[in-house]
Amino acid sequence: MSTNSFRPVHLQLPGQRWLVSGSKTLFPAMGPAFLVSVGYMDPGNWATDLEGGSRFGYGLLWVLLTANLMALLLQYLSAKLGLATGRTYPQLCRDTLPRPVTLFLWITAEAAAVATDLAEFLGAALGFYLLFHIPLFPAALLTAAAVFAILALYRYGHRAVEFVILALVAIIGFGYALEVILVEPNWGAVAIGTFVPRLEGGDALLIAMGMLGATVMPHNLYLHSGVILSRRSASAEENRRTTRLALIASAVALNLAWLVNSAIVVMAAGAFFAHGLEINSIELAHETLVPLLGNLAAAVFAIALVAAGLSSSTTATLAGQIIIEGFLEVRFGLFLRRLITVIPALVVIGAGLDAYWILILSQVALSIQLPFAIVPLIYLTARREQMGVFVNRRLTTVLAIIVSLAIIGLNVQLLVNLITGS
């Protein structure tokens, strides 16, 4: 099978039976969860986490914990939807909803996926720019080559890419573990900031909503329903077991993402807030680390940013393919999808637009699209004729509705605040 014709949601791997028979252990279930988790550590998260930590210290860490719990529930619903039906979330929308509604959902999902992918691609380019001190445009070309190389591994099956993503996640995790050690945070203040909700300062609510908007990402809901199909079996009982494992795997992977995001806030609080420094760009954060924590901290920061950008850009490309193939029922090559989203990024970088502002605009796009990703997901997973024995319990649906209302309300307020400049 050629790389260009690869369809990640339908590929049957030679090791598929081993994956299913081995689903009694957690490890085989971790791949899809880690593919999804990188979207929660993307450059958009970095921008909001740096902003939150540098302006409010440890005070907004509880926002990340809350957002992580919300995301876990929604990702579980997405994984369960794919395992129960053998179809991706966009495919089920096309099968179940009226055609005009399906087209509208595709347009909103496509806009959010392209905007998100742009930010993630831009983040990796910024990382190369900071690491090798090369101009941003050549750094963007280097990013494109790296992402194409990762996607080319799909000719060897899902697991090859999953291992690469896992390695990139490990780099991010170890990098920020080192950053936290170097910054020597106030652990008592960290604990209070994590478990005691509070908003201090006029802009704290806005920054908190930005952190939430960057954490709960629409394209991940489409992505999980597709990549989980590589673990699906013909046995309903086996799929029930895999669903439980998917929940555990998602909890492990998303909690790792939560720790990474929290580490970014802790680093920003210890390095910038504690010294009264204002940070309004990723480049400035990198430059400021050198006199504060030394060259090692700055280098680790850039390496982790490259890993975050490459991994999230790869999974955003997969999500984009799942979206367009599912909603429109068309075959769409993975490399063609990557090429389409590379072009806007190169145009933005070539035009010299503000990278930090582009990251903020990506969060606005997520805010706009989020309700259209969450509501149909809850509707589909609550339909017994769709889900069979996998249908949501009443309590699950109620919790999901509460979570969706909270997320939608906060993101709408974020959008209004950004538009009005308040």
Secondary structure, 3 states (H helix, E strand, C coil): CCCCCCCCCCCCCCCHHHHHHCCCCCHHHHHHHHHHHHHHHCHHHHHHHHHHHHHHCCCCHHHHHHHHHHHHHHHHHHHHHHHHHCCCHHHHHHHHCCHHHHHHHHHHHHHHHHHHHHHHHHHHHHHHHHHHCCCHHHHHHHHHHHHHHHHHHHHHCHHHHHHHHHHHHHHHHHHHHHHHHHHCCCHHHHHHHHHCCCCCCCCHHHHHHHHHHHHCCHHHHHHHHHHHHHHCCCCHHHHHHHHHHHHHHHHHHHHHHHHHHHHHHHHHHHHCHHHCCCCCCHHHHHHHHHHHHCHHHHHHHHHHHHHHHHHHHHHHHHHHHHHHHHHHCCCCCHHHHHHHHHHHHHHHHHCCCCHHHHHHHHHHHHHHHHHHHHHHHHHHHCCHHHHHHHCCCHHHHHHHHHHHHHHHHHHHHHHHHHHHCC
